[in-house]
Amino acid sequence: MSSPTPNVYVISGASRGIGFAITSILAQRDNVLIFAGARDLKSTQLNELALKSGGKVVPVKLESTSVEDAAALAKVVEEKAGKVDYVLAVAGISQSTDPIAQVPLDDVRRHFEVNTIGPLVLFQSLLALLTKSSAPHFIVVSTIAGSIASMPQFLFPVSSYAISKTAVNSAVVRIAVEHPDLDAFVCHPGVVSSDMIKEYVAKTGTALSDFESMGMITPEESAASLVKLFDGAKKETHSGKFFNVDGTFLPW
Ligand SMILES: NC(=O)c1ccc[n+]([C@@H]2O[C@H](COP(=O)([O-])OP(=O)(O)OC[C@H]3O[C@@H](n4cnc5c(N)ncnc54)[C@H](OP(=O)(O)O)[C@@H]3O)[C@@H](O)[C@H]2O)c1
């Protein structure tokens, strides 16, 4: 008897943090094929995971700002799988620590390039392969910091990050509106003890306890909840929406 067609995933930012943790969880499943995007293919932990996975994890070079990388990725996916079921845009940066009055404009542009245009490039490159899936999903890991409604409660001076994530939220809703056959949504992964938070703490002197008091979780805990969210996602119930890591709705 032939084995069923695998579930095919493309994940950006799979080298470390939440993206690596999601890739690790999915790699434990039978019948999956995971194209794990990393801008530096020398990432040791991703290569080790690929080796252990027996061919289920395929590391692919993917710099978020590169249209060429995304086109080359689409070609590899086409050749090896002929479709994609889940595109998970996880790669992102949060490097701004300036209040909006002083934020360097190049800092804003860089955050837009990676956090907003990066997922859009991925969508445009993989749309044809998504349409080959019987249940296609395009999911962006955004942040509550990009929620306009929640911004008054989020006082860290991360202006470039926040506005670039608000913009990607908007892009994903446009995708949902213009592609009703697709399940397209954004999610917040929780406050996660990845390098992103550690670097912010080191750069700004913010106490780690400020994040701990917000219910900080590990990348592995975040990924476990996100994978549950992705597994249960359907276009009828999820498309065009903003989800918290626990599967509840977040306001725009
Ligand atoms: N940590 C949190 O509390 C938190 C909260 C809300 C939302 N998020 C979101 O969750 C996602 C993952 O963040 P994380 O916490 O796992 O952060 P992280 O540990 O800093 O990992 C960031 C990932 O993005 C990749 N990346 C960064 N710039 C890239 C670029 N130009 N091209 C390709 N890949 C790039 C990194 O690759 P390299 O290894 O090559 O640098 C790495 O794999 C981000 O979108 C972030 O905004 C995180």
The ligand as a MOL file (V3000), in Angstrom:
LIG
                    3D

  0  0  0     0  0            999 V3000
M  V30 BEGIN CTAB
M  V30 COUNTS 48 52 0 0 0
M  V30 BEGIN ATOM
M  V30 1 N 10.1390 36.3760 21.4680 0
M  V30 2 C 8.9790 36.9780 21.6940 0
M  V30 3 O 8.6250 37.2800 22.8530 0
M  V30 4 C 8.0670 37.3100 20.5570 0
M  V30 5 C 6.8490 37.9620 20.8770 0
M  V30 6 C 5.9900 38.2780 19.8430 0
M  V30 7 C 6.3150 37.9230 18.5490 0
M  V30 8 N 7.4920 37.2870 18.2530 0 CHG=1
M  V30 9 C 7.7650 36.9630 16.8560 0
M  V30 10 O 8.1260 35.5940 16.7390 0
M  V30 11 C 8.9770 35.4260 15.5920 0
M  V30 12 C 10.1870 34.5960 15.9910 0
M  V30 13 O 10.9100 35.3200 16.9690 0
M  V30 14 P 11.8850 34.6450 18.0470 0
M  V30 15 O 11.4370 35.1050 19.3670 0
M  V30 16 O 12.0300 33.2030 17.7690 0 CHG=-1
M  V30 17 O 13.2240 35.4500 17.6980 0
M  V30 18 P 14.7290 35.0170 17.4970 0
M  V30 19 O 15.1040 33.9620 18.4660 0
M  V30 20 O 15.4720 36.3040 17.4770 0
M  V30 21 O 14.7400 34.3520 16.0390 0
M  V30 22 C 14.5170 35.1370 14.9100 0
M  V30 23 C 14.5260 34.2530 13.6870 0
M  V30 24 O 14.2880 35.0870 12.5380 0
M  V30 25 C 15.3680 34.9050 11.6340 0
M  V30 26 N 15.6480 36.1150 10.8750 0
M  V30 27 C 15.8970 37.3570 11.3520 0
M  V30 28 N 16.1500 38.2050 10.3410 0
M  V30 29 C 16.0590 37.4730 9.2020 0
M  V30 30 C 16.2060 37.7770 7.8420 0
M  V30 31 N 16.5280 38.9990 7.4080 0
M  V30 32 N 16.0460 36.7700 6.9430 0
M  V30 33 C 15.7510 35.5190 7.3540 0
M  V30 34 N 15.6050 35.1650 8.6330 0
M  V30 35 C 15.7540 36.1390 9.5480 0
M  V30 36 C 16.5570 34.5040 12.4940 0
M  V30 37 O 17.5540 33.9150 11.6820 0
M  V30 38 P 19.1500 33.9970 12.0500 0
M  V30 39 O 19.4050 32.8540 12.9870 0
M  V30 40 O 19.8190 33.8710 10.7420 0
M  V30 41 O 19.3930 35.3320 12.6910 0
M  V30 42 C 15.8840 33.5630 13.4700 0
M  V30 43 O 15.6730 32.3030 12.8910 0
M  V30 44 C 9.3310 36.8350 15.1030 0
M  V30 45 O 8.5800 37.1430 13.9600 0
M  V30 46 C 8.9370 37.7160 16.2750 0
M  V30 47 O 8.5700 39.0160 15.8720 0
M  V30 48 C 8.3670 36.9790 19.2460 0
M  V30 END ATOM
M  V30 BEGIN BOND
M  V30 1 1 1 2
M  V30 2 2 2 3
M  V30 3 1 2 4
M  V30 4 1 4 5
M  V30 5 2 4 48
M  V30 6 2 5 6
M  V30 7 1 6 7
M  V30 8 2 7 8
M  V30 9 1 8 9
M  V30 10 1 8 48
M  V30 11 1 9 10
M  V30 12 1 9 46
M  V30 13 1 10 11
M  V30 14 1 11 12
M  V30 15 1 11 44
M  V30 16 1 12 13
M  V30 17 1 13 14
M  V30 18 2 14 15
M  V30 19 1 14 16
M  V30 20 1 14 17
M  V30 21 1 17 18
M  V30 22 2 18 19
M  V30 23 1 18 20
M  V30 24 1 18 21
M  V30 25 1 21 22
M  V30 26 1 22 23
M  V30 27 1 23 24
M  V30 28 1 23 42
M  V30 29 1 24 25
M  V30 30 1 25 26
M  V30 31 1 25 36
M  V30 32 1 26 27
M  V30 33 1 26 35
M  V30 34 2 27 28
M  V30 35 1 28 29
M  V30 36 1 29 30
M  V30 37 2 29 35
M  V30 38 1 30 31
M  V30 39 2 30 32
M  V30 40 1 32 33
M  V30 41 2 33 34
M  V30 42 1 34 35
M  V30 43 1 36 37
M  V30 44 1 36 42
M  V30 45 1 37 38
M  V30 46 2 38 39
M  V30 47 1 38 40
M  V30 48 1 38 41
M  V30 49 1 42 43
M  V30 50 1 44 45
M  V30 51 1 44 46
M  V30 52 1 46 47
M  V30 END BOND
M  V30 END CTAB
M  END
